[in-house]
């Protein structure tokens, strides 16, 4: 792994949808570095949380154009990883 595990995993995504998905199918969502690939994400989750990862799916959310008065700016792009753990594994995020 050429990056630190903590520089790959930025923060967990804790929403109603992700919480329901965790209870239903043992998957967790993390915001990750945009340059990280699935293998690096899998190894980082295994290293940080000491669990076994089954699959990793990723999606890129393109930043939106926003306005505040007459000023226009664009929010940054985000990469979200959906990590499914093996049966019997669990991560305590809260």
Residue pairs with C-beta under 8 A, 6 or more apart in sequence:
1 8
1 40
1 43
1 44
1 47
2 40
3 33
3 36
3 40
3 44
5 43
5 44
5 47
5 48
6 44
6 48
7 33
8 32
8 33
8 36
8 40
8 41
8 44
9 30
9 32
9 41
9 44
9 45
9 48
10 30
10 31
10 32
10 33
11 30
11 31
12 28
12 29
12 30
12 31
12 93
13 29
13 30
13 31
13 80
14 93
14 94
15 29
18 28
18 29
21 27
21 29
21 82
22 28
25 84
26 84
26 85
26 87
26 89
26 90
27 82
27 83
27 84
27 85
28 45
28 82
28 83
28 85
28 91
28 93
29 80
29 81
29 82
29 83
30 41
30 45
30 80
30 81
30 83
31 78
31 79
31 80
31 81
32 41
32 44
32 58
32 79
32 80
32 81
33 79
34 60
34 77
34 78
34 79
36 44
36 79
36 81
38 56
38 57
38 58
38 81
41 56
41 58
41 81
41 83
42 53
42 56
42 83
45 51
45 53
45 56
45 83
46 52
46 53
49 91
51 85
51 86
51 89
51 90
51 91
52 85
52 86
52 89
53 83
53 84
53 85
53 86
54 84
54 85
54 86
55 83
55 84
56 81
56 82
56 83
56 84
57 81
57 82
57 84
58 79
58 80
58 81
58 82
59 79
59 80
59 82
60 77
60 78
60 79
60 80
61 77
61 78
61 79
61 80
62 77
63 74
63 75
63 76
63 77
63 78
64 74
64 75
65 72
65 73
65 74
66 72
66 73
66 74
66 75
67 73
85 91
